[in-house]
């Protein structure tokens, strides 16, 4: 179920990341760098040919763990910032998918004709999760790359930036398949009777704003960091 997947991708990450944060001074930088590279590559390549949104988000979670891991010995605060923004964005996406009962790309294609504002919000959240500026998801990637360059790891920063393009590609593929192409469907599937929504939606507006529009607050994060 979508809510179980949301728990696995958000709540279950808090405990291991807390342990890594506490023992970060004693961790081996080379081992963590290797694990981070493998995570970003696996998360990027694994999600390219997926059509189920839960699998895509699972591979995206693996890639985000690579970003959190590579910076934890240099600046653990960046790891916490990345984790918080990732959890907010993933919560937003899963709540909207649960609200609309969407599990496949084809379902989003049909949603475009039924609930256009919800579809646009899903697209913005996906792009933010991929780290596209000027959305919130770009903020932790930008700060992590800046920290890597400041610590004489320009090659690693370049590699991480290129690996982020893999995630952004399969997010853009979802948007392309939804907006610019139409799967073969009957006209009856596009027309449904209006039904009153019974699922709670109180958290979605707040999470949408925080997961998409926090980039202007980046100077505040930089000041708090230094």
C-alpha positions in Angstrom: 0.0 0.0 0.0 1.0 3.6 -0.6 0.9 4.5 3.1 3.2 1.6 4.0 5.6 2.7 1.2 5.5 6.2 2.6 6.5 4.9 6.1 9.4 2.9 4.7 10.8 5.8 2.7 10.4 8.5 5.4 10.0 7.3 9.0 12.4 4.3 8.6 15.2 6.5 7.6 15.3 8.6 10.8 16.9 5.9 12.9 19.8 4.9 10.7 20.6 8.5 9.8 20.5 9.4 13.5 23.1 6.7 14.2 25.3 7.9 11.3 25.0 11.5 12.5 26.2 10.5 16.0 29.2 8.5 14.8 30.1 10.7 11.8 33.5 11.8 13.3 34.7 8.2 13.4 33.5 7.1 9.9 35.8 6.3 7.1 35.5 8.9 4.3 36.7 6.6 1.5 34.1 3.8 2.4 31.3 6.4 2.6 32.3 7.9 -0.7 32.2 4.5 -2.4 28.8 3.7 -0.9 27.5 7.1 -1.9 28.6 6.6 -5.5 27.1 3.2 -5.7 23.8 4.5 -4.2 23.5 7.3 -6.6 24.3 5.0 -9.6 21.9 2.3 -8.4 19.1 4.7 -7.7 19.6 6.5 -11.0 19.9 3.5 -13.3 17.4 1.4 -11.5 14.5 3.8 -11.9 14.9 4.5 -15.6 12.7 1.7 -16.9 10.1 1.6 -14.2 6.4 2.3 -14.7 5.2 1.8 -11.1 5.5 5.0 -9.1 6.3 3.2 -5.9 9.4 1.5 -7.5 10.5 4.9 -9.0 10.3 6.5 -5.5 12.1 3.6 -4.0 15.1 4.0 -6.4 14.9 7.7 -5.8 15.2 7.1 -2.1 18.4 5.0 -2.7 19.9 7.9 -4.7 19.0 10.4 -2.0 20.7 8.2 0.6 23.9 8.6 -1.5 23.7 12.4 -1.2 23.2 12.2 2.5 26.0 9.7 3.0 28.7 11.6 1.0 28.5 14.7 3.0 28.0 13.3 6.5 31.7 13.3 7.5 32.3 16.8 6.0 29.2 18.5 7.3 26.6 16.5 9.2 24.2 19.5 9.2 23.8 19.2 5.5 22.8 15.6 5.9 20.1 16.6 8.3 18.9 19.4 6.0 18.8 16.9 3.1 16.9 14.4 5.1 14.3 16.9 6.3 13.6 18.3 2.8 13.5 14.7 1.4 11.0 13.6 4.0 8.8 16.7 3.4 8.8 16.2 -0.4 8.2 12.4 -0.2 5.4 12.9 2.3 3.7 15.4 -0.1 4.0 13.1 -3.0 2.7 10.0 -1.2 -0.2 11.9 0.3 -1.3 13.1 -3.1 -0.8 9.7 -4.7 -2.9 8.2 -1.9 -5.5 10.8 -2.3 -5.9 10.1 -6.0 -5.2 6.3 -5.7 -2.4 6.5 -8.3 0.2 3.8 -8.6 1.3 3.8 -12.2 2.3 6.4 -14.8 -0.8 5.6 -16.9 -3.0 6.6 -13.9 -1.4 10.0 -13.9 -2.2 10.3 -17.6 -5.8 9.8 -16.8 -5.7 12.1 -13.8 -4.7 15.0 -16.1 -8.2 15.2 -17.5 -9.9 14.8 -14.1 -8.0 16.9 -11.6 -5.6 19.2 -13.4 -4.4 21.2 -10.3 -3.6 18.0 -8.4 -1.6 16.8 -11.4 0.4 20.1 -11.6 1.2 19.8 -7.9 2.4 16.2 -8.4 4.7 17.4 -11.2 6.1 20.2 -9.1 6.8 17.8 -6.3 8.5 15.4 -8.6 10.7 18.1 -10.1 11.6 19.3 -6.6 12.5 15.7 -5.6 14.8 15.6 -8.6 16.5 18.8 -7.5 15.5 21.1 -10.3 15.9 24.8 -9.6 14.2 27.0 -8.4 12.4 24.4 -6.3 13.2 23.4 -2.7 14.9 20.1 -3.7 17.7 22.0 -5.4 18.7 23.6 -2.1 20.4 20.6 -0.3 22.1 19.5 -3.6 23.4 22.9 -4.1 24.8 23.2 -0.6 26.3 19.7 -0.7 28.1 20.4 -4.0 29.3 23.7 -2.5 30.7 21.9 0.5 32.4 19.2 -1.6 34.1 21.9 -3.8 35.2 23.8 -0.7 36.9 20.7 0.7 38.8 20.0 -2.5 36.5 17.4 -3.9 35.6 19.1 -7.2 35.7 15.8 -9.1 33.3 14.1 -6.7 31.0 17.1 -6.8 31.0 16.9 -10.6 30.2 13.2 -10.5 27.4 13.7 -8.0 25.9 16.5 -10.1 25.9 14.2 -13.2 24.4 11.3 -11.3 21.5 13.6 -10.2 20.6 14.0 -13.9 19.6 10.3 -14.0 16.9 10.9 -11.3 15.8 14.1 -13.0 15.5 12.2 -16.3 13.0 9.6 -15.1 11.0 12.3 -13.4 10.9 14.3 -16.6 9.9 11.0 -18.4 6.9 10.8 -16.1 5.9 14.4 -16.9 6.5 13.9 -20.6 4.4 10.7 -20.7 1.6 12.4 -18.9 1.4 15.7 -20.6 2.7 15.3 -24.1 1.6 11.8 -24.9 -1.7 10.0 -24.2 -2.0 6.3 -23.5 -4.8 4.5 -25.4 -7.9 5.0 -23.3 -11.6 5.1 -24.0 -13.4 8.4 -23.7 -15.5 7.0 -20.9 -12.5 6.7 -18.7 -12.0 10.5 -18.8 -15.5 11.4 -17.7 -16.6 10.5 -14.1 -19.3 11.7 -11.8 -18.2 14.1 -9.2 -17.7 12.5 -5.8 -17.1 14.2 -2.5 -13.5 13.6 -1.2 -13.5 11.7 2.0 -9.7 11.5 2.6 -8.1 14.3 4.7 -6.3 16.9 2.7 -5.3 19.4 5.4 -1.5 18.7 5.2 -1.2 18.8 1.5 -1.2 22.6 0.9 1.4 23.2 3.6 3.6 20.4 2.5 3.3 21.5 -1.1 4.6 25.0 -0.3 7.4 23.8 1.9 8.5 21.1 -0.6 8.5 23.5 -3.6 9.0 27.1 -2.6 11.8 27.2 0.1 14.7 28.0 -2.1 14.5 31.8 -1.4 15.3 31.0 2.2 18.7 29.5 1.2 20.6 32.6 2.6 19.1 31.8 6.0 20.4 28.2 5.9 23.8 29.4 4.8 24.0 32.0 7.7 22.9 29.3 10.2 25.5 27.0 8.8 28.4 29.4 9.1 
